[in-house]
Amino acid sequence: MLISQIIRPDGSLAVVARDGSESAIVKGAASTYALAQEAIASGRSIAQVIAARGLGEAVDMVRLAEAGAFTLPITHPDPTHLHLTGTGLTHLGSASARDAMHAKLEGAETLTDSMKMFRMGLEGGRPAAGEVGAQPEWFYKGNGHTAIAPGAALTSPGFALDGGEEPELAGIYVIAPDGTPARVGWAVANEFSDHVTERINYLYLAHSKLREAAFGPEILLGDLPSDVRGTSRIRRDGAVIWEKPFLSGEANMSHTMANLEHHHFKYGLFCHPGDVHVHMFGTATLSFADGIGTQAGDVFEIEVPAFGLPLKNPLAIAPAKSGAIAVQAL
């Protein structure tokens, strides 16, 4: 089952459930967040909660997308309590693209930090069930204020040197009252980043990741397929200027999802009851690695058939600000 959130003509929020070719409004559901809270409180799955509530008005998903009706598939009443985070160097093949960006000058026989991290994942990222494996690369992106809905523009700051897509899968979580992370499901995400800044020096990775991110339009409930196949493309003036297939899922990764989840939620900081987490799991496919420079107006499109509608977002670039930011002394 897939679920999403739409904005009705009167401005109210509604949850849509899709099972096969049938899509309909979930009766009495105020939001995905409310459904998750109800599932946690009752000890049921979200699919069971939806089945108990029942479905109402049928909807046309394609027409809703054309009308711009989709919002993020989950939101928090207070956007500061939605966290955008991610892990990198988790996919087979991803290290070669990253290594090309961060090649060191010590000589061809010296492993870069990227390759060392990737090798750690290969050697220890898939522990037995219940055991702890190697730590992945981890980064922070922002909160609900930088979470961008499907169809809305991903805006690159005026000081940025690049605004490029990263097609990824994201885990969607709500923290239960006792601090236990509860997974809502999985979504397609665009982990939008500044790859030129990152290339200057690998220690600029944290700066390069402090950007907006988009996810959705739909959340896949239940188990994640082990082999996820999709397509990432960029359109400019309606024409495709770059397109490439990408792979995800554990069959194509050096880490298990459970290991990546452990190394995020082992921090008490990320286990505050009621918080929402959107954690992105990395990619091996970037247009930047193929020499593509994006422009304002380009449209990113990430399509994974198993996850429903494609995630589409145009690129916008904010005006550059002159001078340094002045801090007020109190």
N, C-alpha and C positions, 0 to 999 in steps of 0.2 A: 504493500500500500504506500502511496505517496500523499503527502499533505502539503498544503501551501496556505498562504494568507492573502486575501484580497481586500481592497478598499471598495466598499459599495458606493453607488452614486450619492447616497446621503452622508458619506464620510465615515460610516461605521465599519468596523473590522469584521470579517467573516473567515472561517476556516473551511477550506475545500479539501475533501478526500477523494483520491482517485484510485480506483481498483480496476486494472485493465483499461477498457475504453470508456468506462463510466465515471463521471465526475459530478459531485454534488456537494452542496453546503452541509456541514455538520450541524445538526440541530442544537441550538442552545449553546454553542461553543463560542466563548468570548474571544479566545485567542489560542494559539498553539501553546503559549506559556501556561495558560489556565488548564488546558488539557493535560499537560505534563504534570502540573501540580496535583490534579485530580488523580492521575495514574499513580503517582508516588503515594498519595494519601490512602488510596484504596488497595494498593498492592497489585494493581492490574497493569497490563500493557496499554499504550495509547490506542492501539488497534482495538482492544477490548472495550476501552472507554467509548470510542467512536461507535462501535457496534451497539453498545447499550443505549447511546443517545439516538442513534439512527440518522439517516440522511434525508435531507429535504430537497430543496430546489436543485434541479440539474443545471449544470453550467457548461459552457463551451470554453475549454482552456485556451485554444488558439485565439478566439475572439477576445477573451479577457487580456491576453498578452498584447494583442494589437491595440487594445484600448488603454494600455498602460495601467491596468488595475492591480497588478501584483505588487505587493510590498515584500519586505524580508519575510521568509517563512517562519521565523520566530523573532520576537522582540521582547524586551524587558520594560516594564512600566517606567523604570528609571534607567536611561541608556548607559549611565556610568557603571551599571552592574551587569553589563554585557561585555565580555572580554574577547578580543581578537588576538590569537596567538598562533604560533606555528612551529614546525620542525623542518629542518632541511637535511640534504644529503642522505635521504632515506630510500631513494629509488635506484634500482639497478640502471646504470647509465648516467645518473645525474652527476656523478663525480667528474666525468670527462668534460662536461660542459663547464662546470664550476672551476675545474682545474685549469682549463684554458684561460679563464678570467683571472686566476690568482697564481699563475705560474711564478715561481721564485727564481732568483738569479743565481742561486748557489750551484746550479748544474742539473743536468737532466736526470741524474741518479738520485737526487734529493727529493723526497716526497714533500709535497706542500701540506699545509695544515688541513686543507680540504680532503686530500687523499688519505691522510692519516685518520681523519674523522670517519670517512667513508669505509676504510678498512676496519675500523673498530666496529662499525655496524655489521659488516659482512661476517666478522668473527664472533660477535657477541650480541647482535641485535635480535636474535630469534631464540630466546630462552624457552625452556620447557614451561608448560602451564604452571602458574603460581610462583615462578622464579623471576628474578630481576636480571635484566640484560644490560648491555652497554647503553650509556646515555647518548641521546642524539644531540645534534645542534638544535638550539631552541631560540626563539625570538618573540618579542612582543610587537604587536602592530597598533593596537589602540583599543577603543571601547565602542559602545553603541553609537556614539556620535560620529564615528568614522566607518560605520557599517553602511554600505550603499545598497539600495534595493535594486533588483533586476530592472533593467531599462533606464535607470538613472545614470548620470555621468560620474565616472571615476575622475576626480580632479587632482591633477599633479600640482604641487605647490610651485609658486613662482621661482623659488630658489633651487628647485630640483633640476637635475641634469638629464633625467630620463623618466619616462612613465611607461613601464612595460608590464605585460600580462604574465601570470603564472597559473596555468590550469591545474587545479588541485582538487582533492577530496577533503571535506571538512567533517569532523565529528561535531555533533550538536548536543550539548549537555545542560542539564539543570541540576543544581546542587540541592539534595534533599535536606529536610530539617535537621537530620543528624550529621550532616556534613559529607554524606556519601554522594559521589558523582553518579548521576543517572543519565544514561545516554538516550536522547530522544530519537536520533537516527543519523543519517548521513546526507550530505549535500554537495553539489558542485560548487567550487569557489574560484574566484579570481584573486589570487594573493598578489595584488598590484604592488610593484616595487620599483626602485630606482637602481637599475643595474650599472649605470655609468658611475654613480657615486660608489657603489660597492666595489667596482673594479679598481678604483684609485688605490684603495688599501682595504684589505679584508677586515680590519678593525672598524671600518665604516659600515659594516653590515647592519649594526643596530640603527644607524641613521637611515640607511636605505630602506629599511622595513617599516619605518614610521610613516605609513601611508594609509590611504583608505583601502578597503577590501569589499568585494561583493560576494554574495552567496545566494543560492537558490536557483530558480524560483521555488523548487519543490524539495521536500525532505523525504528520503527513502527510509521507511520504518523497517525494523527487523535487522537481519544479518546483512553484512556487506559482502557482495560477491568477491571471491578471491581474485578474479581476473576482470578488471574494469578497463574498458576500451572506449576511448572517445576521440574527438577531433577538436583542435584549437585553431581558430582562424582569425584573421584581421581583415576587415573590409575598409576600403577607402573610396569615398564617392560611389559607394554601391558595389564596387568591384573587389574581389578577393585578391589581396596583395601578398598574403602568406597563409599557408594552411599546412598542418602537420598532425598526424595521429599521435595520441599519447596513451600511455599505459599507467594504470595504478592498481590498487588492490594488493594484498599480501603476496600473491604469486609474482609480482613485479617489484617487490620491495626488499630491502636488506634488513628491515625491522618488522616485527609483528605490530599490529595496531595495539594490542594489549601492552606491549613494552613501551610504546610511545605514550599511551594514555597514562601508564604508571609514572613515567618521568615528568609528566605535567602535573598530575594530581597528587604527587608525593608532597607537594608544597601546601602547607596549611593555608597560605594566602589564597589559594585557588579552590578552597573548600568551604567558603562562606555560604550558609543556607540561603537559597533563593536566587543565587547568581546564575547567569547564563554564560556558557563558554562555547565559542566557535573556534575549534582548534584545527588548523590546516596542516596536512601531512606531507607536503612536499611534492616535487615534480621532477621530471627528467627532460621536459620539453619547454623551450623558450624561443620566442622569435628573435630575441636579442642575440642569442648564440648563433643565429643564422645571419646576423648583420642587419636586421631590420631596425630602423629608427622610426618610432611612432610620431604621429602628428595630431594636433587637436582636430577632432572630428572623426578620427579613426574609430571603428566599432570593433570591440573585442567580442568574440563569440565562442563559447565553450559548450560543446554538445556531448552528452553521454546518454545514449538512448535509455539505459536502465534507470536514469534519474529524471526522466520526464522532459519537460521543456528545456531548451538551451538557455544558458545564462548569457545575456547580451548587455553590454554597457559601452556607451561612447566615451571617448577620452576628452577631457577638458583640461585646460591649463590655466591656473590662476595667474593674475597679473603679478609681476615681480614688484617687491616693495624695496624702496631705496633706504639706505642707511641702516644703522644697527637699532635693535629694539632697546628702548630705554625702560629701565625698571624703576618703578616709583618707590622711594624710601618712605617708610611709615614712621 
